[in-house]
Amino acid sequence: MYQALKTVWNELTSPGQPFAITSVEVRGQSIKAYAAAPPSLREMWLASAAFADRDYLVYENERWTYSDAHRDVAAIANWMAKQGIKQGDRVAIAMRNYPEWLLLYWACVSQGIAVVGVNAWWVAGELAFGLEDSAPKLLICDQERLDRFNEIKDQFPDLPVVGVRLKAPVDGVIDFSAMLKDGGELPAASIDPDEDACIFYTSGTTGRPKGAQLTHRGCVNNVMNLAFWGTAMSHSLARANNMPPPDPSVAPIAAGLITTPLFHVTANNCMAQGTTLSGGKLVHMYRWDAGDALKIIAKERITSMSGVPVMSRELISHPDFDKHDTSSLLTVSGGGAQVQPDLVGKIDRAVKTARPGTGYGMTETCGIITSIGGDFFVDRPDSCGPAMPNFEAKCVDAEGNEVPQGSVGELWVKGACVIKGYLNRAEATAESITDGWLHTGDVARMDEDGFIYIVDRIKDMVLRGGENIYCAEVEAVLFNLDVIKECSVFGIPDDRLGEEVGVAIVLKPGTLITADEIRAHSAVQMAKHKIPRYIWILEQPLPRNASGKFLKRELRESLALQDAI
């Protein structure tokens, strides 16, 4: 299987082939990129017009075909041009996952206008910071975000505001319908590959968020990575089993369920852009609910569901799972956080038609760095897969020296998808990118086949008595206990050892477990110093950020040691 993958990989990326790799110079560095990649997202959007009559955007009982979407995108682009918003400007989008988000996104990027993806969970003060930092020429927001903006609007007296799905007309706020009123054809534009496509802010779980500058080159190369991996995996498995390669003409039209916020790369760059490239359907959820997701999967014949791993876990463990038709699913994948090894097999067994998958990446790489799925993932459930062809990857020590194969070090990557830098943060950019190499901040190792294993975040490591304890490893062990629904491991300050291991746990309804049973289970699978000293069993779900990741700092600050067991 792995030899077949290497052979197919080399064939697909060789000169003259669909995924041929070339070298280009970007910001003074020679990097890998796809030779056939379009220069900008505009070309990718224009190509989707070929799917005119297919469903594109679905939200509850609302539906847009590709033809409908192209009509609205052109109208929005013309309206912005009349307002004097031009190539190189920025437009901020602050809203939930409404279909308007993508219509606005395509209207902007097709004109060389950078989208500022505002975190919909930001409070007024955070919103003020983001608007001040990015200096958009226009703010577009829904009712809830408008209410927050109203708290700080005096700071932005000259910023025009467009309202989407407002409860009622608001003085001084332009209704979204005005953007569509005059219609028109999509204006011409010539966009440099290294222009900003969007500004996505890092999660902000520590310190002030940083605005990552994602370029058109980075975004289109990420979409090609998605297409490459799907092709490489299916063809290599077919070859390994002496089967003919799959015929794309008989494959079902993709239907993706958007479960995570569109202001992050997981939903926007991977799910939305990848599905658009193939002429597929995108079904929007206002907020995640596993029961609602099951209903949507059955109704819309969803082929792909992707979100943070906990969403997949909640889906397959939902009490109504067997009551709904999930036979349309081909992939159930996770990103934005490490997929626990036990979840891989559970997905494979629970959804008979679907295969598990994951993509490891960052905002700073416009999407995925690696990908893995199907038999490869089942065989190596603790791996996130090999680096995609347009990346170089290496693990380095504290001095930046590459470590031997199989040794643990910080993962550095270099390639077309690496961001330009952080907006207005030259120092932060210099700290994170060295000669084109992005410091991921993730501790990893690589095996003989180039498969990468993320051990943990550097900042998410417990240093106990001189021993490094990787939180992801402890979490993976605990998730083998069927009673555990959620768990998050973090360091607790300790006068003697520096730090001790703490874990917050939420149990599945109707189940019980003692701290002694948890520790006994842990002692079988990992060294004594890794076993949690502090255990909190909580009744309420663990706090998460907008992308679904657990807020470990918030947990540490809210939990009292005397309440631990």
ZAVO-698864 format. One line per 3 residues: their letters; for each residue x, y, z of C-alpha. Coordinates in nm, 3 decimals, decimal comma. Layout:
ZAVO-698864
A> X Y Z | ...
//
This chain:
ZAVO-698864
MYQ> 0,000 0,000 0,000 | 0,275 0,244 0,093 | 0,488 0,149 -0,205
ALK> 0,187 0,204 -0,429 | 0,139 0,547 -0,271 | 0,501 0,642 -0,343
TVW> 0,469 0,528 -0,705 | 0,140 0,711 -0,765 | 0,272 1,020 -0,585
NEL> 0,574 1,039 -0,813 | 0,361 0,984 -1,123 | 0,106 1,254 -1,038
TSP> 0,368 1,517 -0,953 | 0,604 1,454 -1,247 | 0,642 1,713 -1,528
GQP> 0,339 1,736 -1,755 | 0,104 1,568 -1,507 | -0,198 1,734 -1,339
FAI> -0,015 1,788 -1,012 | 0,332 1,861 -1,145 | 0,550 2,047 -0,895
TSV> 0,770 2,339 -0,991 | 0,987 2,589 -0,806 | 0,896 2,958 -0,787
EVR> 1,058 3,251 -0,613 | 0,838 3,416 -0,352 | 0,963 3,693 -0,124
GQS> 1,322 3,604 -0,207 | 1,282 3,231 -0,137 | 1,261 2,937 -0,377
IKA> 0,952 2,737 -0,287 | 0,753 2,444 -0,420 | 0,421 2,508 -0,596
YAA> 0,186 2,337 -0,839 | 0,275 2,426 -1,196 | -0,091 2,415 -1,304
APP> -0,226 2,622 -1,014 | -0,437 2,917 -1,131 | -0,285 3,254 -1,038
SLR> -0,571 3,357 -0,809 | -0,900 3,258 -0,653 | -1,077 3,465 -0,920
EMW> -1,000 3,201 -1,184 | -1,126 2,926 -0,959 | -1,452 3,112 -0,900
LAS> -1,499 3,182 -1,272 | -1,448 2,813 -1,350 | -1,735 2,718 -1,117
AAF> -1,982 2,887 -1,356 | -1,972 2,563 -1,555 | -2,190 2,406 -1,282
ADR> -2,468 2,660 -1,338 | -2,773 2,444 -1,262 | -2,630 2,256 -0,965
DYL> -2,721 2,342 -0,607 | -2,442 2,540 -0,445 | -2,549 2,698 -0,115
VYE> -2,817 2,557 0,114 | -2,936 2,702 0,444 | -3,247 2,558 0,604
NER> -3,513 2,608 0,333 | -3,307 2,852 0,124 | -3,113 2,741 -0,183
WTY> -2,876 2,897 -0,438 | -2,763 2,732 -0,759 | -2,421 2,813 -0,898
SDA> -2,595 3,040 -1,146 | -2,774 3,222 -0,862 | -2,448 3,261 -0,674
HRD> -2,261 3,399 -0,976 | -2,540 3,652 -1,031 | -2,522 3,772 -0,669
VAA> -2,141 3,772 -0,653 | -2,126 3,992 -0,965 | -2,387 4,230 -0,822
IAN> -2,196 4,262 -0,492 | -1,867 4,325 -0,675 | -2,027 4,601 -0,882
WMA> -2,182 4,761 -0,576 | -1,846 4,769 -0,397 | -1,680 4,924 -0,701
KQG> -1,942 5,202 -0,702 | -1,858 5,270 -0,336 | -1,494 5,321 -0,428
IKQ> -1,373 4,994 -0,275 | -1,088 4,881 -0,497 | -0,822 4,617 -0,542
GDR> -0,588 4,609 -0,244 | -0,855 4,730 0,000 | -1,000 4,517 0,279
VAI> -1,361 4,430 0,365 | -1,450 4,281 0,705 | -1,715 4,008 0,729
AMR> -1,856 3,951 1,077 | -2,136 3,699 1,088 | -2,240 3,342 1,151
NYP> -2,229 3,080 0,877 | -2,496 3,231 0,655 | -2,476 3,172 0,277
EWL> -2,411 3,545 0,237 | -2,067 3,485 0,388 | -1,949 3,296 0,081
LLY> -2,122 3,527 -0,166 | -1,939 3,819 -0,011 | -1,613 3,627 0,004
WAC> -1,613 3,541 -0,365 | -1,717 3,894 -0,460 | -1,416 4,031 -0,272
VSQ> -1,144 3,787 -0,375 | -1,252 3,793 -0,740 | -1,169 4,167 -0,736
GIA> -0,844 4,149 -0,542 | -1,014 4,283 -0,227 | -0,890 4,109 0,088
VVG> -1,152 3,959 0,319 | -1,104 4,014 0,691 | -1,267 3,714 0,854
VNA> -1,390 3,849 1,187 | -1,423 3,595 1,465 | -1,797 3,581 1,532
WWV> -1,731 3,508 1,899 | -1,535 3,827 1,960 | -1,681 4,064 2,218
AGE> -1,695 4,436 2,146 | -1,341 4,509 2,265 | -1,191 4,231 2,053
LAF> -1,392 4,348 1,754 | -1,257 4,698 1,803 | -0,902 4,563 1,803
GLE> -0,959 4,363 1,484 | -1,113 4,657 1,297 | -0,839 4,893 1,408
DSA> -0,570 4,643 1,315 | -0,707 4,555 0,970 | -0,851 4,897 0,874
PKL> -1,128 4,770 0,642 | -1,312 4,999 0,401 | -1,642 4,825 0,478
LIC> -1,790 4,616 0,760 | -2,060 4,359 0,680 | -2,230 4,198 0,977
DQE> -2,538 4,015 1,101 | -2,764 4,133 1,383 | -2,559 3,995 1,673
RLD> -2,232 4,135 1,541 | -2,403 4,468 1,465 | -2,516 4,487 1,827
RFN> -2,154 4,444 1,939 | -2,030 4,697 1,686 | -2,280 4,950 1,815
EIK> -2,096 4,941 2,147 | -1,779 5,068 1,977 | -1,907 5,247 1,667
DQF> -1,794 5,586 1,797 | -1,438 5,463 1,743 | -1,511 5,410 1,373
PDL> -1,723 5,707 1,263 | -1,627 5,677 0,895 | -1,668 5,301 0,853
PVV> -1,968 5,210 0,633 | -2,172 4,915 0,761 | -2,386 4,665 0,569
GVR> -2,635 4,457 0,766 | -2,724 4,095 0,679 | -3,048 3,934 0,800
LKA> -3,132 4,223 1,032 | -3,448 4,203 1,238 | -3,553 4,549 1,117
PVD> -3,404 4,845 0,923 | -3,136 5,033 1,119 | -3,051 5,400 1,068
GVI> -2,706 5,441 0,918 | -2,678 5,073 0,822 | -2,709 4,964 0,459
DFS> -2,923 4,656 0,408 | -2,759 4,368 0,221 | -3,037 4,381 -0,040
AML> -2,892 4,712 -0,166 | -2,578 4,526 -0,276 | -2,786 4,305 -0,506
KDG> -3,025 4,566 -0,643 | -2,840 4,684 -0,955 | -2,690 4,351 -1,069
GEL> -2,431 4,366 -1,345 | -2,150 4,153 -1,482 | -1,844 4,064 -1,277
PAA> -1,590 4,345 -1,330 | -1,256 4,260 -1,488 | -0,954 4,224 -1,261
SID> -0,593 4,106 -1,279 | -0,472 3,972 -0,946 | -0,112 3,897 -0,852
PDE> -0,070 3,555 -0,689 | 0,100 3,711 -0,387 | -0,173 3,963 -0,310
DAC> -0,364 3,908 0,013 | -0,679 3,700 -0,037 | -0,789 3,727 0,325
IFY> -0,681 3,812 0,675 | -0,770 3,539 0,922 | -0,691 3,602 1,285
TSG> -0,530 3,334 1,495 | -0,751 3,200 1,770 | -0,633 3,441 2,034
TTG> -0,638 3,189 2,316 | -0,318 3,355 2,438 | -0,248 3,722 2,399
RPK> -0,376 3,946 2,120 | -0,477 3,770 1,799 | -0,253 3,807 1,496
GAQ> -0,389 3,870 1,149 | -0,243 3,606 0,919 | -0,208 3,725 0,559
LTH> -0,325 3,442 0,334 | -0,231 3,497 -0,030 | -0,409 3,391 -0,347
RGC> -0,113 3,163 -0,428 | -0,142 2,999 -0,088 | -0,517 2,947 -0,113
VNN> -0,524 2,796 -0,464 | -0,230 2,571 -0,380 | -0,420 2,448 -0,074
VMN> -0,723 2,359 -0,288 | -0,493 2,169 -0,521 | -0,349 1,985 -0,220
LAF> -0,700 1,868 -0,134 | -0,756 1,747 -0,490 | -0,413 1,584 -0,501
WGT> -0,459 1,382 -0,185 | -0,801 1,253 -0,286 | -0,659 1,140 -0,619
AMS> -0,337 0,995 -0,478 | -0,509 0,801 -0,201 | -0,780 0,646 -0,419
HSL> -0,540 0,557 -0,702 | -0,276 0,407 -0,472 | -0,529 0,191 -0,285
ARA> -0,671 0,072 -0,617 | -0,323 -0,015 -0,743 | -0,230 -0,192 -0,420
NNM> -0,540 -0,410 -0,454 | -0,493 -0,473 -0,830 | -0,805 -0,274 -0,910
PPP> -0,859 -0,019 -1,188 | -0,837 0,345 -1,080 | -1,170 0,500 -0,979
DPS> -1,372 0,665 -1,254 | -1,446 1,026 -1,147 | -1,736 1,046 -1,394
VAP> -1,944 0,802 -1,184 | -1,860 0,957 -0,847 | -2,149 1,128 -0,666
IAA> -2,157 1,507 -0,667 | -1,994 1,629 -0,350 | -2,218 1,761 -0,074
GLI> -2,031 1,910 0,221 | -2,169 1,998 0,562 | -2,014 2,318 0,700
TTP> -1,985 2,261 1,073 | -1,711 2,503 1,173 | -1,689 2,882 1,130
LFH> -1,619 3,025 0,787 | -1,373 3,270 0,940 | -1,130 2,978 0,979
VTA> -0,938 2,785 0,716 | -1,099 2,451 0,806 | -1,441 2,558 0,681
NNC> -1,349 2,827 0,429 | -1,030 2,713 0,261 | -1,076 2,339 0,292
MAQ> -1,445 2,255 0,293 | -1,592 2,552 0,103 | -1,319 2,610 -0,155
GTT> -1,255 2,242 -0,213 | -1,625 2,171 -0,268 | -1,663 2,474 -0,497
LSG> -1,376 2,352 -0,714 | -1,560 2,023 -0,775 | -1,902 2,182 -0,832
GKL> -2,042 2,041 -0,511 | -2,308 2,158 -0,267 | -2,239 2,337 0,061
VHM> -2,492 2,305 0,340 | -2,464 2,562 0,619 | -2,534 2,510 0,988
YRW> -2,601 2,810 1,210 | -2,443 2,627 1,501 | -2,322 2,274 1,563
DAG> -2,570 2,021 1,693 | -2,511 1,651 1,633 | -2,883 1,569 1,618
DAL> -2,947 1,844 1,361 | -2,644 1,731 1,163 | -2,785 1,379 1,135
KII> -3,112 1,517 0,998 | -2,928 1,732 0,743 | -2,705 1,442 0,634
AKE> -3,012 1,236 0,555 | -3,208 1,515 0,386 | -2,930 1,664 0,172
RIT> -2,740 1,340 0,107 | -2,421 1,477 0,255 | -2,106 1,305 0,127
SMS> -1,850 1,474 0,350 | -1,862 1,599 0,705 | -1,560 1,769 0,849
GVP> -1,511 1,950 1,176 | -1,303 1,931 1,489 | -1,271 1,572 1,615
VMS> -1,518 1,615 1,898 | -1,791 1,677 1,639 | -1,728 1,342 1,471
REL> -1,728 1,176 1,812 | -2,059 1,340 1,904 | -2,212 1,245 1,568
ISH> -2,138 0,873 1,581 | -2,222 0,847 1,952 | -2,552 1,035 1,928
PDF> -2,841 0,827 2,062 | -3,035 0,883 1,737 | -2,746 0,791 1,507
DKH> -2,900 0,461 1,395 | -3,237 0,627 1,332 | -3,104 0,839 1,042
DTS> -2,983 0,747 0,694 | -2,611 0,822 0,679 | -2,545 0,602 0,375
SLL> -2,452 0,903 0,158 | -2,144 0,975 0,371 | -1,814 0,893 0,206
TVS> -1,580 1,071 0,449 | -1,606 1,172 0,811 | -1,300 1,373 0,887
GGG> -1,159 1,608 1,142 | -0,922 1,902 1,151 | -0,832 2,192 1,373
AQV> -0,721 1,953 1,648 | -0,552 1,615 1,664 | -0,783 1,319 1,601
QPD> -0,753 1,075 1,889 | -0,648 0,728 1,763 | -0,951 0,554 1,912
LVG> -1,185 0,777 1,709 | -1,041 0,655 1,378 | -1,160 0,299 1,427
KID> -1,490 0,410 1,578 | -1,572 0,617 1,268 | -1,473 0,331 1,041
RAV> -1,703 0,090 1,224 | -1,995 0,327 1,283 | -2,043 0,465 0,929
KTA> -2,035 0,171 0,690 | -2,011 0,383 0,373 | -1,759 0,637 0,498
RPG> -1,390 0,635 0,572 | -1,217 0,837 0,843 | -0,980 1,114 0,750
TGY> -0,797 1,416 0,882 | -0,594 1,706 0,762 | -0,333 1,872 0,974
GMT> -0,269 2,237 0,906 | -0,280 2,590 1,033 | -0,416 2,931 0,953
ETC> -0,054 3,010 0,869 | -0,052 2,748 0,590 | -0,382 2,847 0,427
GII> -0,518 2,503 0,513 | -0,362 2,159 0,522 | 0,003 2,065 0,554
TSI> -0,067 1,692 0,563 | -0,363 1,466 0,498 | -0,449 1,105 0,567
GGD> -0,758 0,892 0,525 | -0,906 0,553 0,448 | -0,688 0,247 0,496
FFV> -0,383 0,463 0,560 | -0,553 0,628 0,856 | -0,688 0,302 0,993
DRP> -0,338 0,154 0,967 | -0,168 0,456 1,124 | -0,435 0,624 1,341
DSC> -0,177 0,825 1,534 | -0,040 0,989 1,217 | -0,168 1,297 1,035
GPA> -0,018 1,176 0,706 | 0,264 1,294 0,480 | 0,333 1,656 0,389
MPN> 0,164 1,754 0,063 | 0,382 1,783 -0,251 | 0,415 2,164 -0,236
FEA> 0,570 2,151 0,110 | 0,914 2,077 0,242 | 0,900 1,956 0,600
KCV> 1,157 1,889 0,871 | 1,176 1,844 1,247 | 1,432 2,062 1,423
DAE> 1,585 2,102 1,766 | 1,586 2,420 1,976 | 1,870 2,563 1,765
GNE> 1,690 2,500 1,436 | 1,904 2,201 1,339 | 1,726 1,911 1,169
VPQ> 1,696 1,605 1,392 | 1,740 1,245 1,268 | 1,444 1,058 1,119
GSV> 1,214 0,933 1,392 | 1,339 1,184 1,649 | 1,109 1,439 1,805
GEL> 1,147 1,808 1,721 | 0,952 2,117 1,622 | 0,795 2,080 1,278
WVK> 0,903 2,343 1,025 | 0,747 2,366 0,680 | 0,818 2,565 0,365
GAC> 0,605 2,597 0,053 | 0,352 2,788 -0,154 | 0,085 2,779 0,117
VIK> 0,286 2,954 0,388 | 0,140 3,295 0,469 | 0,302 3,624 0,373
GYL> 0,323 3,715 0,740 | 0,121 3,874 1,018 | -0,048 4,204 0,945
NRA> 0,131 4,494 1,115 | 0,348 4,246 1,308 | 0,692 4,244 1,148
EAT> 0,853 4,115 1,468 | 0,603 3,830 1,506 | 0,652 3,741 1,138
AES> 1,029 3,726 1,183 | 0,990 3,506 1,490 | 0,762 3,261 1,308
ITD> 0,916 3,244 0,959 | 1,290 3,191 0,898 | 1,412 3,196 0,536
GWL> 1,066 3,087 0,423 | 1,040 2,813 0,687 | 0,732 2,840 0,909
HTG> 0,782 2,733 1,269 | 0,459 2,545 1,334 | 0,498 2,533 1,713
DVA> 0,408 2,164 1,697 | 0,625 1,885 1,829 | 0,644 1,604 1,574
RMD> 0,837 1,312 1,432 | 0,854 1,162 1,082 | 0,879 0,795 0,990
EDG> 1,057 0,624 0,702 | 0,759 0,681 0,467 | 0,745 1,053 0,540
FIY> 0,432 1,021 0,756 | 0,420 1,284 1,026 | 0,312 1,224 1,386
IVD> 0,216 1,528 1,591 | 0,320 1,471 1,948 | 0,182 1,797 2,082
RIK> 0,197 2,172 2,076 | 0,516 2,309 2,221 | 0,309 2,540 2,440
DMV> 0,079 2,254 2,534 | 0,334 2,045 2,714 | 0,364 1,967 3,081
LRG> 0,719 1,986 3,215 | 0,718 1,770 3,529 | 1,041 1,725 3,715
GEN> 1,247 1,759 3,399 | 1,025 1,516 3,206 | 0,830 1,636 2,902
IYC> 0,470 1,511 2,907 | 0,274 1,564 2,588 | -0,092 1,639 2,660
AEV> -0,220 1,476 2,341 | -0,065 1,146 2,446 | -0,244 1,151 2,783
EAV> -0,574 1,255 2,620 | -0,550 0,969 2,371 | -0,511 0,720 2,655
LFN> -0,806 0,861 2,848 | -1,032 0,858 2,541 | -0,992 0,480 2,534
LDV> -1,230 0,482 2,829 | -1,575 0,455 2,673 | -1,737 0,659 2,952
IKE> -1,543 0,974 2,862 | -1,719 1,222 2,635 | -1,472 1,512 2,661
CSV> -1,135 1,556 2,825 | -0,862 1,817 2,821 | -0,516 1,776 2,974
FGI> -0,306 2,070 3,094 | -0,030 2,163 3,335 | -0,091 2,264 3,698
PDD> 0,187 2,466 3,870 | 0,369 2,266 4,136 | 0,628 2,398 4,380
RLG> 0,830 2,077 4,385 | 0,813 1,944 4,033 | 0,740 2,260 3,839
EEV> 0,416 2,125 3,693 | 0,177 1,838 3,752 | -0,069 1,685 3,509
GVA> -0,430 1,794 3,538 | -0,733 1,684 3,339 | -1,091 1,807 3,311
IVL> -1,337 1,535 3,213 | -1,700 1,525 3,105 | -1,863 1,182 3,118
KPG> -2,122 1,041 2,880 | -2,477 1,067 3,020 | -2,567 0,790 3,261
TLI> -2,209 0,673 3,321 | -1,985 0,678 3,627 | -1,615 0,634 3,692
TAD> -1,388 0,702 3,987 | -1,056 0,882 3,990 | -0,888 0,561 4,104
EIR> -1,030 0,377 3,801 | -0,904 0,652 3,570 | -0,556 0,636 3,720
AHS> -0,552 0,255 3,712 | -0,645 0,260 3,344 | -0,373 0,518 3,277
AVQ> -0,110 0,322 3,465 | -0,151 0,034 3,224 | -0,081 0,244 2,918
MAK> 0,171 0,510 3,017 | 0,453 0,585 3,257 | 0,368 0,681 3,614
HKI> 0,483 1,041 3,579 | 0,225 1,096 3,301 | -0,078 0,988 3,508
PRY> -0,299 1,286 3,601 | -0,255 1,398 3,960 | -0,547 1,638 3,945
IWI> -0,879 1,519 3,800 | -1,195 1,722 3,768 | -1,514 1,546 3,659
LEQ> -1,748 1,819 3,538 | -2,116 1,822 3,448 | -2,106 2,106 3,196
PLP> -1,933 2,086 2,853 | -1,574 2,207 2,848 | -1,528 2,564 2,719
RNA> -1,425 2,593 2,354 | -1,320 2,870 2,119 | -1,501 2,946 1,792
SGK> -1,324 2,665 1,605 | -1,422 2,406 1,866 | -1,088 2,371 2,044
FLK> -1,088 2,342 2,421 | -0,979 2,658 2,607 | -0,715 2,513 2,836
REL> -0,612 2,842 2,988 | -0,972 2,915 3,084 | -0,999 2,571 3,242
RES> -0,682 2,619 3,445 | -0,801 2,955 3,571 | -1,153 2,840 3,660
LAL> -1,083 2,513 3,838 | -0,993 2,505 4,207 | -0,734 2,255 4,328
QDA> -0,946 2,168 4,632 | -1,220 2,046 4,395 | -0,990 1,801 4,218
I> -1,014 1,431 4,298
//
